[in-house]
């Protein structure tokens, strides 16, 4: 595999987070960025279905969706 070097500028907090994340998962920063780039490539191959896209954002942000779902499941299974 051919590789190139690239220099990027990110806020210090972001770099620290990425370094800690990579260390926790026993990978290098290069591997982390490579994996994310590959994930982005794959995700672009599949568009979100138009019906799903239409539903995006229809639930107001102030609705406690997880709480409502939790109560629904509890009522259903008790």
N, C-alpha and C positions, 0 to 999 in steps of 0.2 A: 504494500500500500504506500503510495506516495504521500508525503506529508509536507506541510508548510508551517512556518511560524507566523503567529499573528499577535499583535499587542493590542489590548483593549483597555479602556479606562472605565472603571466602575466606582461607585461610591465605596468607601472603606468598609462600611457595614455589610454591603453586598459581597464583597470579596471575602470578608471574615466568615460570613454564613456559608458561602460556597466551599471554602477551605475546611470548615468544620463538618459540613455535610459529606464531602469527599472522604475525609478522615474516618468518620463514623461508618462509612460503607466500604472502607478499604480500597478506594480507587483514587486515581490521580485527578487533578483538576482537568487535565486534557481528556481523560476518559469520561469525566462527568459532562463536559461540554460536547464531546463527540456523541455520547448517548442521547443527549437532549436534541442535538442537531438531527440525528437519525429519527428520533421520535417525531420531530416536526415534519420531516420529509414524508414519513408514513401517514401522518395525520392529514396532510394536504392531499393525499391520494383519494381520500374519502370525504366527500362533502356531506354536511349535515342535511338530512332529508328535509325538503321544504316544509312538510307538515310540522316537524319538530322545530324548525327555525321560526315558524309562525307563533309557536307557543312561548318562545323565549321572551321573558320579561312580563308575562301577563299576570303573574302573581306579584302584588305590591310588596315592596321591601319590608314594610312594617308587619307583615304577617309572619307569625312564628310557625313556620312550616314543620320543623322537626317536632315541636310540641304537639301540634295538631295530629301529625302522623302517629306519634307515640300514643296519644289518647285513643286514636282510631284502632290501633293494634291491640291495646289493652281491652277495649270494649269488645272487639271481635273475638279475642281469645280467652275471655273470662266469663 
